[in-house]
Each structure stands twice: as structure tokens, then as C-alpha cells.
Amino acid sequence: MTKKRIISTILFLSLIFASPSVVFADETQTLCPSNIDPDSYECVEYLRKQSASLKQEVDNISKQLKNEEYQQLTLQEKIAYLKDQIEQSEKVIQSLQVEITANDKEIKLLEKDIKEKEDNISILKQEMDVLSESVNKRISESYKYSFLDTFEILLDMKNISSALRKAKYLAATREKDKQYLQNYSEKATELKKQEQELEQNKAKLQIKRNNTEEEKIKLAENQKELDAQKSERENLLAQSKIKQAELLAEMVQKRAQQAAVDAKILEYINAHMGEMINEGPVPRGGLIGYLDSGVGTCGFSSGPHLHFGISASKTGQYFYANVPIWSNGFLTWNGIGTAYDWDGTTPPQPASSGSYLMPLTGSVVVTQNVHEGDPYNYHATDLVRADYYSTGGAAVVAAASGTLYRYSECGQGYVIIDHNNGYRTIYLHLKIQ
């Protein structure tokens, strides 16, 4: 296990065991509020909502954890890529350093060559100076005789032998001067050529050296930027791991809370599931029956569901659902628009308790709200559990306290509760007890 993973594990465990909420020192978080009888279905309903809320929180945390894992994977890949880029950059910089060293050696060799050429040029200049002096001397001497021809020289001489020697010397001197002039011209040309080559070599080498230095500087700047990006990614990765540890600790806490809530629900169910009220006074949240799973034939157009309505008129077995459930706040409408039928095109709408307790236990959705063509039940609503499959056999409770009357029809039972304040509620599609 790497050092980073050990640190992350220690941090995660410390967050879990250091969190007091995991121990549930404040047990009121898992119990019903003081205004709700802890030994009632209303309390069970409250706990179920709390359990569902905690489950949702756990699911949300789980999604956040997956997101953090994805981000960490992405960051790790980016860090690995940046490390590779930095290594490649370092190799190129090392290669450039070798090239710069080679250039320095080449410069030293060229400087040596330049020194030799400069020495040669100096010698050439000296030779040219000697040649120039000799040529000038010869030219001056030749100039004196340039206007005399051979016959005039003979007349000027006292004897023929001396004259011949003078003429021969003059001819040889002129020929030698021509050679001196030609040699001087060649050396001057060579000198100019060597000087040009030296300047060109110096310029080329300097350009090459400058380019190499510039490339080295650019690579160093790029490496610095890569190091900064890598450091930033590593910092983000460390923060993500800290957040991941916090989320894991929070998930452990929420799951422990949910387990405590579910244990309370199970405790109540085990103690009270057989205490259904058949007739007479019933408290708010009192158990009044269970939904039929399909044995009867009354109005099962959409499968098992609770048909619930409120009436402000009539008495006895007859019922007229003439009170709007949602606009008057008896139950809370959490959806958008109106659910006419659960036909595959209209999504179920979530609902919860208002001034009345939600009559169907568990997480509830509305599948039909407007019963068109049925004036007696136009304002009634059809309720199922959110997962639908647990609706058959689900517990039904009194939305408010009152007097319970039980009836049966077409293989199913139903209950009417008179709340003794001008309102009555009806609960249809129950099992016959």
C-alpha cells in the first residue's frame, strides 16, 4: 500500500470514528416529534418518511462518491500524462545541453581555426607589404627607363657590354615585376576569401548557438508550466480524496441512522400490526385495513390502489367526494399538472400529508386525480406506493380521528370515517376482514 493510500485510509477511519452522530447521542433524530404519539401509525408514517429521506441522502452521497471516483481517475490520468510530458521535456533539455556542449566545442575549434586563419592573414599581409614595397621599388626604377628604348640605352652607355647587361636586366626586372604583381593579386584575393569565410562561419555558429539557447529557455518555461499544472492536479486530487473520505463517513452515518429508523418501524409493526380498528372511534393514524391485492373486482382498472375522497355532504353508506383534496391543503400535491390516469403516458405525481395524514403508508404517488364522468367521485384521488409493487397488502390508516364505519362490496371492503366536523373520508379497495 502506498503512503498516499495509507494516509487516505487513516483519514477516512478517523472521520468515521470521530463523528459523534454515528453513535446517535441525540436519539431524537430517529424518533417522532413530541406532537406525534410515538405509539401510533402516524409515528410510523413519520419514520417511514424519514427512512425514505435518509435513503435518498445515501443515494445522493453514493452518486457524489462515484463522481469523485471519476474525477480522481481523470486527475490521475492527467497527472500521469503531465509526468510523461515533463520527462520528455527533461530528456529534450538534456539533449539540448549535449548539443550546446558540442556547439561550445565546435566554437572552440572554430576559434582555434579563426586564430590560425588570422595568423595566416597576418603573414599574408606581411608578405603583401614586402611584395608591395618590392613592386613599388621596381616600378620606380622601371619608370625611369620606361621612356627609353634599347637603342637609346646603347647610346647612353660607354661600352656595348654594359649596355647589353643593362637592357637584359631591365627586361628581367619587368618580367619579375609582372610575377610579383600577379602573386600579390592572388594573395589579396585569398586573403579576402579567408576573411569572408571566417565571418560566415562566425555568423552561422552564433545563430546556431542562439537558436539552441532559445529552445532551451522555451523548454524550461514549458517544463515550469507543466510542473505547475501537475502540482495543481495533485492538489485537486488530494482535495477530492479528502472529500471522498468525508462522504464515506457521512454515508456510514446516514446508513446507521436509517438502520435505527427502520428498526423503530419494525418494532412498531411487530407490536401493533394485529391491532386494526374494525369499527367505532379511531385515532388519527390508526390502522383501518390493508389494500386488496386483486381478489375483489371493484374498480381495479389500474391494479391495486387506494381510492380516497373527502365529502362535506350526505351521511351513512352513501358518499359524494365533493371536496377538493389538494387546493384545500388536506393533502399536499408535489407534482406538476394533473394526473388523469396511470396509462403509461401520464407519469405518477408524488404526494404527501397536509392537514390530513397520508392514508396510504409508505412513499406515495397519485395515479388518478380527476374521475371524469363520475360526479360522485370527481374530487377523489387514487394512491399507490411509489414502487407500485408493494401497494397490494399495504397498510391504510385514518387520515384524521373520527368514527369508523366498515362496509363490503363486490369482494372488497371499504371504510367511511366521520370526523365529526362536517367532513367524512372514504377508503376503497380494502381487503375484507
Secondary structure, DSSP 8 states (H G I E B T S, - for coil): --HHHHHHHHHHHHHHHH-GGGGTS-GGGGS--TTS-TTSHHHHHHHHHHHHHHHHHHHHHHHHHHHHHHHHHHHHHHHHHHHHHHHHHHHHHHHHHHHHHHHHHHHHHHHHHHHHHHHHHHHHHHHHHHHHHHHHHHHHHHHHHTT--HHHHHHHSSSHHHHHHHHHHHHHHHHHHHHHHHHHHHHHHHHHHHHHHHHHHHHHHHHHHHHHHHHHHHHHHHHHHHHHHHHHHHHHHHHHHHHHHHHHHHHHHHHHHHHHHHHHHHHHHHHHTT----SEEE-TT-EEEEB--SSS-SS-SSSS-EEEEEESS--TT-----S-TTTTTSEEE-SSS-----SSSS--EEEEESSS--SB-SSEEEEE---TT-TTSTT-EEEEETTSTT-TT-EEE-SS-EEEEEEEETTEEEEEEE-SSS-EEEEEEE---
